Amino acid sequence: MDKPEIDFHPEPAPKDLVIKDITEGTGPEAVLGGRVTVHYVGVNYETGEQFDASWDRGEPATFGLNGLIKAWQDGIPGMKVGGRRELICPPDTAYGTSGGHRLSGQTLIFVIDLLQVA
């Protein structure tokens, strides 16, 4: 797969986490609390500005789901290897409604390609 382009969403940001499969995978399934290897792109919902992308670093990222933001903990389990999923993450499921993180208070969109589970 190639780096995804994330479409602008003109409608108001959702209040709850939105999980949408773009491509359904056929491999093993990610489980709650498991480890995943992914490629991802993250953009600000309102501006469409990219704030992070593993694609730009040229290598996927491996994470334990327990250490990630709530949206990823809730939005990745059930996804299968080979799949691409979009998560629209209100602030309370991302980096909080306020605080020291530069993305606090923002609704974020991630498009995640699941490459491997462990």
C-alpha positions as CSV (number, residue, x, y, z in Angstrom):
1,M,0.0,0.0,0.0
2,D,1.0,3.6,-0.6
3,K,0.8,6.5,1.9
4,P,-2.9,7.4,2.2
5,E,-4.3,10.8,1.4
6,I,-6.8,11.9,4.1
7,D,-9.9,13.6,2.8
8,F,-11.0,16.9,4.3
9,H,-14.2,16.6,6.4
10,P,-16.4,19.7,6.1
11,E,-18.9,18.6,8.7
12,P,-18.4,19.4,12.4
13,A,-16.1,17.1,14.3
14,P,-17.8,14.1,15.9
15,K,-18.2,13.9,19.7
16,D,-17.4,10.1,19.8
17,L,-14.7,8.0,18.3
18,V,-15.4,7.0,14.7
19,I,-13.9,3.7,13.4
20,K,-14.2,3.1,9.6
21,D,-12.5,0.3,7.7
22,I,-11.2,1.5,4.4
23,T,-9.7,-1.9,3.5
24,E,-10.5,-5.1,5.4
25,G,-7.5,-7.2,6.1
26,T,-7.4,-11.0,5.8
27,G,-4.6,-11.8,8.2
28,P,-4.4,-12.3,12.0
29,E,-6.5,-10.0,14.2
30,A,-5.2,-7.3,16.5
31,V,-6.2,-7.9,20.1
32,L,-6.8,-5.7,23.1
33,G,-3.5,-5.0,24.8
34,G,-1.4,-6.7,22.0
35,R,1.5,-5.4,20.0
36,V,1.1,-4.1,16.5
37,T,3.3,-2.9,13.7
38,V,1.7,-0.2,11.6
39,H,2.2,2.5,9.1
40,Y,0.0,5.6,9.9
41,V,-0.7,9.2,9.0
42,G,-2.2,11.6,11.5
43,V,-3.9,14.9,10.6
44,N,-5.8,17.6,12.4
45,Y,-9.5,17.2,11.7
46,E,-10.3,20.9,11.3
47,T,-7.2,22.0,9.2
48,G,-6.2,18.8,7.5
49,E,-2.6,19.5,8.4
50,Q,-0.5,16.5,8.9
51,F,1.2,16.3,12.3
52,D,2.9,12.8,12.1
53,A,3.4,10.0,9.6
54,S,5.4,6.8,9.9
55,W,5.5,6.8,6.1
56,D,7.7,10.0,6.2
57,R,10.3,8.2,8.3
58,G,10.4,5.4,5.9
59,E,9.7,2.6,8.3
60,P,6.7,1.3,10.2
61,A,6.2,1.7,13.9
62,T,5.7,-1.0,16.5
63,F,3.7,-0.3,19.6
64,G,2.1,-2.1,22.6
65,L,-1.6,-0.9,22.4
66,N,-1.7,-0.4,26.2
67,G,0.7,2.5,25.9
68,L,-1.2,4.4,23.2
69,I,-4.0,6.9,23.2
70,K,-7.5,5.6,24.0
71,A,-8.6,5.9,20.4
72,W,-5.9,3.5,19.3
73,Q,-6.6,1.2,22.2
74,D,-10.3,1.1,21.3
75,G,-10.0,1.4,17.5
76,I,-7.3,-1.1,16.5
77,P,-8.4,-4.3,18.2
78,G,-10.5,-6.4,15.8
79,M,-8.6,-5.0,12.8
80,K,-6.9,-7.7,10.7
81,V,-3.4,-7.6,9.2
82,G,-3.5,-6.2,5.7
83,G,-6.3,-3.8,6.6
84,R,-6.5,0.0,6.5
85,R,-8.6,1.8,9.1
86,E,-9.5,5.4,9.7
87,L,-10.0,6.7,13.2
88,I,-11.6,10.1,13.9
89,C,-10.5,10.8,17.5
90,P,-12.2,13.5,19.6
91,P,-9.8,15.2,22.1
92,D,-11.0,13.0,25.1
93,T,-9.9,9.9,23.1
94,A,-6.7,11.4,21.8
95,Y,-4.4,13.8,23.8
96,G,-7.0,15.2,26.2
97,T,-9.1,18.3,26.2
98,S,-6.4,20.5,27.6
99,G,-2.9,20.1,28.9
100,G,0.7,20.2,28.0
101,H,0.6,18.1,24.8
102,R,0.7,20.1,21.5
103,L,-2.3,18.2,20.2
104,S,-4.4,18.6,23.3
105,G,-7.9,19.9,22.6
106,Q,-7.8,18.8,18.9
107,T,-9.9,16.3,17.0
108,L,-7.5,14.1,15.1
109,I,-7.7,11.7,12.1
110,F,-5.4,8.7,11.8
111,V,-5.3,6.3,8.9
112,I,-3.6,3.1,10.0
113,D,-2.3,0.2,8.0
114,L,-1.9,-2.9,10.1
115,L,1.2,-4.8,9.0
116,Q,1.8,-7.3,11.8
117,V,0.4,-8.4,15.2
118,A,2.3,-10.0,18.1
